[in-house]
């Protein structure tokens, strides 16, 4: 028995695989000892190929092609013999990034005008997923903040129910957020000294 990587060839650049395809397959071979020694010594002597050439969007059941560089060899078993591949059109969209602030700064502090860079994000992935994307959000928790915020934060992609979507590539993955925090007039932080 050999574990062989499964190579996918012929995939259209406008299509994307949306299901789990095994990365390896198991091949059982029988060969004369002299041939077997060549098989084990030679790199990539056994290849497993899944050919997607000419396939359109949809679900396809494909035969795994096993190529053996050395002869004579008898194939006893290929596991799995066939692989199901679901192909979907690749979709690309641009969404504006919304800054979502939660909570309030510490008493006596106020929030200035926030800025975010960049202001848009590019989504790419299966059409069925990308079409569900309703907004791109950067979430910032403000509870008890006393100092200005300036950091790169992750961008979340949400559907119309505000549920995060997985499986979509986003570019860029983070946005730089700057939120000035200043102390209000009439307030001052002082230390408390405990006299025992």
C-alpha positions in Angstrom: 0.0 0.0 0.0 1.1 3.5 -0.9 -0.3 6.9 0.2 -0.2 9.2 -2.9 -0.9 12.9 -3.1 -4.0 13.7 -5.3 -3.1 16.3 -7.9 -5.9 18.4 -9.4 -5.4 19.6 -12.9 -7.4 21.4 -15.6 -9.4 23.5 -13.2 -10.9 26.7 -14.8 -9.7 29.9 -13.1 -13.4 31.1 -13.1 -14.5 28.1 -11.0 -13.8 27.1 -7.4 -14.1 23.8 -5.6 -16.6 24.1 -2.7 -16.6 20.6 -1.1 -13.9 18.7 0.7 -11.7 16.8 -1.8 -9.2 14.2 -0.3 -5.6 15.4 -0.5 -4.3 11.8 -0.7 -5.5 8.4 -2.0 -4.3 4.9 -1.1 -3.0 2.7 -3.9 -2.2 -1.0 -3.5 0.2 -2.4 -6.2 1.8 -5.7 -7.0 5.1 -5.9 -8.9 8.3 -8.0 -9.2 10.9 -7.2 -6.5 13.2 -5.5 -9.0 10.4 -3.2 -10.2 9.3 -2.5 -6.6 12.8 -1.3 -5.7 12.7 1.2 -8.6 9.2 2.3 -7.5 10.3 3.1 -4.0 13.6 4.7 -5.1 12.1 7.0 -7.7 10.3 10.1 -6.5 6.8 10.6 -8.0 6.9 7.2 -9.5 3.2 6.8 -8.7 0.9 9.8 -9.3 -2.8 10.2 -8.6 -4.6 12.7 -10.8 -8.1 14.3 -10.8 -8.7 15.9 -14.2 -11.2 18.8 -14.2 -10.6 19.8 -17.8 -13.7 21.1 -19.6 -16.0 20.7 -16.5 -18.6 23.4 -15.9 -20.3 24.5 -12.6 -22.1 21.7 -10.8 -21.5 18.4 -9.1 -19.2 15.9 -10.9 -18.2 12.3 -10.0 -14.7 11.8 -11.3 -12.5 8.7 -11.7 -9.1 9.0 -10.0 -6.3 8.4 -12.7 -3.3 6.5 -11.3 -0.1 6.9 -13.4 2.9 4.6 -12.7 6.3 5.4 -14.2 7.7 1.9 -14.0 6.5 -1.3 -15.6 5.3 -4.0 -15.1 3.0 -3.2 -12.2 -0.4 -4.5 -11.4 -3.0 -2.2 -9.7 -4.8 -4.1 -7.0 -6.8 -1.4 -5.3 -7.4 2.4 -5.5 -9.1 4.0 -2.5 -11.2 6.0 -3.3 -11.7 5.1 -7.0 -13.9 8.1 -7.6 -14.1 11.6 -6.1 -17.1 13.9 -6.0 -16.2 17.5 -6.9 -18.6 20.5 -6.6 -17.7 23.4 -8.8 -19.1 26.9 -8.4 -18.4 30.1 -10.3 -15.9 32.4 -8.6 -17.4 35.7 -7.6 -15.7 39.0 -6.7 -17.4 41.9 -4.8 -16.4 45.1 -3.1 -18.0 46.1 0.2 -17.6 49.3 2.2 -16.1 48.7 5.7 -18.4 49.8 8.6 -16.8 50.7 12.0 -18.8 49.3 14.9 -18.1 50.7 18.3 -19.3 49.0 21.5 -19.3 50.4 25.1 -18.3 53.7 26.5 -14.9 55.1 27.5 -14.0 55.8 31.1 -15.9 58.5 33.0 -14.6 61.9 32.0 -13.3 60.8 28.6 -14.9 61.4 25.2 -14.5 59.8 21.8 -13.3 61.9 18.8 -14.0 61.3 15.1 -12.9 57.8 14.2 -11.0 57.0 10.9 -10.5 53.7 9.1 -8.1 52.8 6.3 -8.9 51.3 3.9 -12.6 52.0 3.6 -13.4 49.1 1.3 -12.7 45.4 1.2 -12.6 43.0 -1.8 -14.3 39.6 -1.4 -13.7 36.5 -3.5 -15.1 33.0 -3.2 -18.0 30.8 -4.3 -20.9 32.8 -5.8 -23.4 31.3 -3.3 -21.4 32.6 -0.3 -20.3 35.9 -1.7 -23.9 36.7 -2.6 -24.9 36.3 1.1 -22.4 39.0 2.2 -24.3 42.0 3.4 -21.6 44.1 5.1 -18.0 44.2 6.2 -17.4 45.3 9.8 -14.6 46.2 12.1 -15.6 45.8 15.7 -14.0 47.9 18.5 -14.7 47.5 22.2 -14.6 50.8 24.0 -15.4 49.8 27.6 -13.3 51.9 30.0 -10.9 53.2 27.4 -8.7 56.1 28.5 -6.2 56.3 25.7 -6.5 56.8 21.9 -6.8 53.7 19.8 -4.5 53.1 16.8 -4.2 49.6 15.6 -4.9 47.1 12.8 -8.1 45.1 13.5 -9.6 42.1 11.7 -12.4 42.7 9.1 -15.6 40.5 9.6 -17.9 39.6 6.7 -21.6 39.4 7.9 -24.8 38.2 6.2 -28.1 40.1 6.5 -28.7 38.3 9.9 -25.4 39.6 11.2 -23.9 36.1 11.2 -20.2 35.9 10.3 -19.5 34.1 6.9 -16.7 31.6 6.6 -15.0 30.4 3.5 -14.6 33.8 1.8 -11.2 35.3 1.0 -10.9 39.0 1.9 -8.3 41.5 0.8 -7.1 43.1 3.0 -7.8 41.0 6.1 -7.3 43.9 8.5 -8.1 47.6 8.6 -6.2 50.3 10.5 -8.4 52.1 13.0 -7.7 55.4 14.6 -10.0 56.6 17.4 -8.9 59.7 19.4 -9.8 59.6 23.1 -9.5 62.9 25.1 -10.3 63.9 28.6 -13.3 66.2 29.0 -13.0 69.6 30.7 -13.9 69.6 34.4 -12.6 66.1 34.9 -9.3 64.9 36.3 -7.8 61.6 37.3 -6.4 61.6 40.9 -4.8 58.9 43.0 -6.6 57.7 46.1 -4.4 57.5 49.2 -5.6 55.2 52.0 -4.8 56.5 55.5 -4.9 53.7 58.0 
